[in-house]
Amino acid sequence: MIFDNAEEPAALSSLLPAGGGHTVISFRNPDWHGIASSLEVAEFTRTESTAVLRSRLPELPDTELDRVAEALGDLPLAVDQAGALLPDTGLGVDTYLDLLAQRGPDVLAHGAGQHPSMASSRAVARDRLTADDLAAAKLLTLIAWLAPEPVPLKMITDHPHPLRLPLEDSASDPLRFAASAAMLRRRGMARIIQGTIPLHRVPAALQRAHTAGQRLANGSWAETVVRLLRSSLPADPWGGPRSGQRGN
């Protein structure tokens, strides 16, 4: 028996068979302790990525498959989408990679056959997150506008004032902020690892594209991130006055 895209463990527990056989559950929410043994599906290894691509594009040399996998950061859904898209559209690898670099969100929004696009899958999850927890959605956007490296949670909670509402209120309250971060984890939108939130560069690019035109009370998301980073710097990080201050 297979339960695909299950969300709430409590809602499914009464439906699980008690007899023999095997049950497979796919889910974003990692909190299935006591109900099922979880196996995280993170990024593919490079060997796994190229194997998926080779099954769809057997005529391409390994070097070309490796280039596609590298550009997609070995993200399973993106790799699978590329494996369906390339033969469906007849795009060459060079053309695909150029389009991915120049118009990444458009490429990731282009489905092929019965395969849902990476962008559409992410958009559904994003819209539900926004409806259920606006502060968590804003936190996800903030992370997306930072570098694709693990973002220290402490950097945000120690400097909430550049963020503005509702994320400023959430970051100022340890319990509310923990709840927003936990929401991202339960929805499978981001992981929490040793006090940091890493976000893969592909979904981060999609989130940035979705929010690029949004205007906040104090400017754009890019400006908000610059203010956050500036407030996180030491008082004198390079041995000179901060911007806006003049030396003698």
C-alpha positions as CSV (number, residue, x, y, z in Angstrom):
1,M,0.0,0.0,0.0
2,I,1.3,3.5,-0.9
3,F,0.2,6.8,0.6
4,D,1.6,9.6,-1.5
5,N,2.2,13.1,-0.2
6,A,0.8,12.5,3.3
7,E,0.9,15.6,5.5
8,E,-0.4,14.9,9.0
9,P,0.7,11.7,10.8
10,A,-2.3,11.7,13.1
11,A,-4.7,11.7,10.2
12,L,-3.1,8.7,8.6
13,S,-2.4,6.5,11.6
14,S,-5.9,4.9,11.7
15,L,-5.6,4.0,8.0
16,L,-2.4,2.0,8.3
17,P,-2.9,-1.8,7.9
18,A,-2.2,-3.9,10.9
19,G,-1.4,-7.2,9.1
20,G,1.5,-8.2,6.9
21,G,2.8,-6.5,3.8
22,H,4.6,-3.3,3.2
23,T,3.4,0.3,3.4
24,V,5.2,3.2,1.7
25,I,4.5,6.8,2.7
26,S,5.9,9.8,0.9
27,F,5.7,13.0,3.0
28,R,7.3,16.4,3.6
29,N,6.6,16.4,7.4
30,P,9.5,14.5,9.0
31,D,7.7,14.0,12.4
32,W,6.5,10.4,12.0
33,H,8.2,9.0,15.1
34,G,6.2,6.0,16.5
35,I,4.2,5.6,13.3
36,A,6.8,4.9,10.6
37,S,10.6,4.8,10.1
38,S,11.6,7.7,7.9
39,L,14.2,7.8,5.2
40,E,15.2,11.3,4.2
41,V,15.5,11.9,0.4
42,A,18.0,14.7,0.2
43,E,20.1,15.7,-2.8
44,F,21.1,12.8,-5.1
45,T,24.7,11.8,-5.3
46,R,26.3,12.7,-8.6
47,T,26.1,9.0,-9.6
48,E,22.4,8.9,-8.9
49,S,21.8,12.1,-10.8
50,T,23.6,10.9,-13.9
51,A,21.9,7.5,-13.7
52,V,18.4,9.2,-13.8
53,L,19.5,11.4,-16.7
54,R,21.1,8.5,-18.5
55,S,17.9,6.5,-18.4
56,R,16.2,9.3,-20.4
57,L,19.1,10.5,-22.4
58,P,21.2,7.4,-23.2
59,E,22.9,9.0,-26.2
60,L,24.6,11.8,-24.1
61,P,28.1,11.3,-22.8
62,D,28.7,11.3,-19.1
63,T,30.4,14.7,-19.3
64,E,27.2,16.3,-20.5
65,L,25.0,14.5,-18.0
66,D,27.4,15.7,-15.3
67,R,27.1,19.3,-16.4
68,V,23.3,19.2,-16.2
69,A,23.5,17.5,-12.7
70,E,26.0,20.1,-11.5
71,A,23.8,23.0,-12.7
72,L,20.8,21.6,-10.8
73,G,22.7,20.9,-7.6
74,D,21.7,17.2,-7.8
75,L,18.2,18.2,-6.6
76,P,16.0,15.1,-7.3
77,L,12.9,16.8,-8.7
78,A,14.9,19.2,-10.8
79,V,17.1,16.4,-12.2
80,D,14.0,14.3,-13.0
81,Q,12.3,17.3,-14.7
82,A,15.4,17.9,-16.8
83,G,15.5,14.3,-17.8
84,A,12.0,14.6,-19.1
85,L,12.3,18.1,-20.6
86,L,15.4,17.6,-22.7
87,P,14.1,14.8,-24.9
88,D,10.6,16.3,-25.0
89,T,11.8,19.6,-26.3
90,G,14.9,18.6,-28.2
91,L,17.0,21.2,-26.5
92,G,20.7,20.6,-26.5
93,V,22.6,20.6,-23.3
94,D,24.4,23.9,-24.1
95,T,21.1,25.6,-24.9
96,Y,19.4,24.2,-21.8
97,L,22.2,25.3,-19.5
98,D,22.2,28.8,-21.0
99,L,18.5,29.1,-20.5
100,L,18.8,27.8,-17.0
101,A,21.5,30.4,-16.2
102,Q,19.6,33.3,-17.8
103,R,15.9,32.3,-17.2
104,G,16.1,29.6,-14.4
105,P,12.6,30.1,-13.0
106,D,11.1,29.9,-16.5
107,V,12.9,26.7,-17.3
108,L,11.9,25.2,-13.9
109,A,8.3,26.1,-14.6
110,H,8.3,24.2,-17.9
111,G,6.9,20.7,-17.3
112,A,7.2,17.8,-19.7
113,G,4.6,15.1,-20.4
114,Q,3.0,13.9,-17.2
115,H,5.8,15.3,-15.0
116,P,4.9,18.2,-12.8
117,S,7.3,21.1,-13.0
118,M,9.7,21.9,-10.1
119,A,8.2,25.4,-10.0
120,S,4.5,24.3,-9.9
121,S,5.3,21.8,-7.1
122,R,7.1,24.5,-5.1
123,A,4.4,27.1,-5.7
124,V,1.6,24.9,-4.2
125,A,3.7,24.3,-1.1
126,R,4.6,28.0,-0.9
127,D,1.0,29.2,-1.3
128,R,-0.2,26.9,1.5
129,L,2.6,28.0,3.7
130,T,1.7,31.7,3.2
131,A,-1.9,31.0,4.1
132,D,-1.1,29.1,7.2
133,D,1.9,31.0,8.6
134,L,2.8,34.3,7.0
135,A,5.9,34.8,9.3
136,A,7.2,31.4,8.2
137,A,6.7,32.3,4.6
138,K,8.6,35.6,5.1
139,L,11.4,33.7,6.9
140,L,11.7,31.4,3.8
141,T,11.9,34.4,1.5
142,L,14.6,36.0,3.7
143,I,16.7,32.8,3.6
144,A,16.2,32.6,-0.2
145,W,17.7,36.1,-0.6
146,L,20.8,35.3,1.4
147,A,23.6,33.2,0.0
148,P,23.0,29.5,-0.6
149,E,24.8,28.5,2.5
150,P,23.5,27.5,6.0
151,V,22.0,30.7,7.5
152,P,22.6,31.0,11.3
153,L,19.2,31.4,13.1
154,K,21.0,33.5,15.7
155,M,21.9,36.1,13.1
156,I,18.1,36.7,12.5
157,T,17.0,36.6,16.1
158,D,19.8,38.9,17.3
159,H,18.9,41.5,14.6
160,P,15.2,41.5,14.1
161,H,14.7,45.2,13.5
162,P,15.8,45.4,9.8
163,L,13.1,42.8,9.0
164,R,9.8,44.7,9.6
165,L,6.5,43.0,10.3
166,P,5.5,40.2,10.6
167,L,8.9,38.7,10.6
168,E,10.3,41.3,13.0
169,D,7.8,40.3,15.7
170,S,8.4,36.6,15.1
171,A,12.2,37.0,15.2
172,S,11.9,39.0,18.4
173,D,10.0,36.3,20.2
174,P,12.0,33.0,20.7
175,L,8.9,30.9,20.9
176,R,7.2,32.4,17.8
177,F,10.4,32.2,15.8
178,A,10.9,28.6,16.8
179,A,7.4,27.8,15.6
180,S,8.0,29.5,12.2
181,A,11.2,27.6,11.7
182,A,9.5,24.4,12.7
183,M,6.8,25.1,10.2
184,L,9.3,25.3,7.4
185,R,10.7,22.0,8.6
186,R,7.4,20.2,8.8
187,R,6.3,21.4,5.4
188,G,9.6,20.2,3.9
189,M,10.4,23.7,2.7
190,A,13.8,23.9,4.5
191,R,15.9,21.9,6.9
192,I,17.1,22.9,10.4
193,I,20.7,21.8,11.0
194,Q,22.6,22.7,14.1
195,G,21.1,26.1,14.5
196,T,21.1,27.0,10.8
197,I,18.7,26.9,7.9
198,P,20.3,25.7,4.6
199,L,18.2,26.2,1.5
200,H,19.1,24.6,-1.8
201,R,20.0,27.1,-4.5
202,V,17.3,25.9,-6.9
203,P,14.2,26.5,-4.7
204,A,15.9,29.6,-3.4
205,A,16.1,30.9,-7.0
206,L,12.4,30.2,-7.5
207,Q,11.5,32.0,-4.2
208,R,13.6,35.0,-5.2
209,A,11.9,35.1,-8.6
210,H,8.5,35.0,-7.0
211,T,9.2,37.8,-4.5
212,A,11.5,40.0,-6.7
213,G,8.8,42.6,-7.3
214,Q,7.5,42.7,-3.7
215,R,7.8,46.0,-2.0
216,L,8.1,46.0,1.8
217,A,7.5,48.8,4.2
218,N,11.2,49.6,4.1
219,G,12.1,48.7,0.5
220,S,12.8,45.5,-1.4
221,W,13.9,42.1,-0.1
222,A,17.4,42.7,-1.4
223,E,17.6,45.9,0.6
224,T,16.2,44.2,3.7
225,V,18.9,41.5,3.4
226,V,21.7,44.1,3.1
227,R,20.4,45.9,6.2
228,L,20.3,42.6,8.1
229,L,23.9,41.7,7.1
230,R,25.1,45.2,7.9
231,S,23.5,45.0,11.4
232,S,25.2,41.6,11.9
233,L,28.7,43.0,11.2
234,P,31.1,43.9,13.9
235,A,31.3,47.6,14.6
236,D,34.6,47.9,12.7
237,P,34.9,44.8,10.4
238,W,37.6,46.2,8.1
239,G,39.5,48.5,10.4
240,G,37.8,51.6,9.1
241,P,34.6,53.7,9.6
242,R,31.3,52.2,8.5
243,S,29.6,53.6,5.5
244,G,28.1,57.0,6.3
245,Q,30.8,57.8,8.8
246,R,33.8,59.9,7.9
247,G,37.2,59.6,9.3
248,N,39.4,62.4,10.3
